[in-house]
Amino acid sequence: MRRNQRNYKRKKLVIKNKKAFARSVSILLIIIGLCMAIYFGRSIFKEKFVMPVFSTETSQTTQNETPENAEEKEVPENATFTMAVTGDIMCHNTQYKDAYDATTGTYDFSYVFEDVKYYIQTADIAIGNLETTFAGSEVGYSSYPTFNTPEALAYNLKNIGFDVLTTANNHSLDKGYSGLESTINYLDDADIAHTGTFNSPEAQNTILYKYVKGVKIAFLSYTYGTNGIPVPSGKEYCINLIDKNLIASQLELAKQENPDLICVSMHWGEEYRTTPNDTQKELADFLFQNGADIILGNHSHVLEPMEKRTITLEDGTTKDGFVIYSLGNFISGQVKELTKDTAILNLTITKNGETGKITIDNASYIPLYMYKSSASTKAFKLLDINKEISAYEAQSPEAVSTTVYNTLVSELGKIKKILGEQ
């Protein structure tokens, strides 16, 4: 009995001690929790409610960085590009008969350009003068004196790389206004930009611009006349004639859009003359003074000289200018002396990234010869004179004959005499 009582008292004491220990632990945990709450509460309060300090000095430092912290402003890079230019693109009946495929009833002129298309395709921009019309087959294809060429030529020109064709020349109205309008439509369909002839007053007053490596170029085109074919009354807008008032007004219109470069094509001069006349020289001066930077001459069917100039403007500033008075025929069926000699003009042009000033860094040319073989078809071919001469002298199995070689050597001498050594 007494033993049971002692055991009971002992158990009761253990339980009492455990409860006391539990209460002590609970109180300790509560105290620790309160301390942590107070500590973190103060931190949060500080973080959320501390007022920001504004410093005028600090703000000024941010806006006007010290030289040590300021980043260097990037100077825009120079933009350099190449421009390839050809002479008159003509098409006599000997040419379109040669390009005709009786089996398919179609025309294809692409073979004519096989040896020289590389120079067109690799230029950043390529320009030519179209001296014929695409009036359509229903009108009937025709040769001199009123040209109408198979429209396949338009698509061939696109395929070999032409970007811009100027269309103001003495054959623009060979098939009347409808032929002029049809030519515009075919060029549009071939996706070749053009200027010089127009189908509305709005079109005449819309300057053609092209962007090349970020450089903005304006293109204009004018002709001395239309071979006595009258410009339709009420449609004087359809062709740009050489008139100083018109030229000056269009140059001003072009300058309003702030182009980096203005390129003007001029159908001028005298046929078969290898030097510019006084009118050409005076017009070149007029064009340069009124905003033109590059003048591309044509019409004479033969080459005429080129020159780079430093132009001093009325305000005393200077700029680079370039004129070639004629690039002759690019392709044609003409056989008269010097009419088969031609060239692709290559210009290297740079826009200074910092000043925006244009420089004409280099002017060179690829001498070409419009060759016609004795073959019954595909006889016409533009030959790269230097390449053919080198192949012959290297005794290449694909070289031209001795007769053709001698002709090329002779014609190269004539080209160099007119355009200068390269």
Secondary structure, DSSP 8 states (H G I E B T S, - for coil): -HHHHHHHHHHHHHHHHHHHHHHHHHHHHHHHHHHHHHHHHHHHHHHHH------HHHHHHHHS--TTT---------EEEEEEEEEEE---HHHHHHTEETTTTEE--GGGGTTTHHHHHTSSEEEEEE-S----GGG--B-TTS-B--THHHHHHHHTT--EEE--STTTTTTHHHHHHHHHHHHHHTT-EEESB-SSHHHHTS-EEEEETTEEEEEEEEES--TT----TT-GGGB-B--HHHHHHHHHHHHTT--SEEEEEEE-S-TT-SS--HHHHHHHHHHHHTT-SEEEEE-SSSEEEEEEEEEE-TTS-EEEEEEEEEE-EEE----STTTTEEEEEEEEEEE-TTT--EEEEEEEEEEEEEEE-S-SSS-EEEEEHHHHHHHHHTT-TT---HHHHHHHHHHHHHHHHHH---
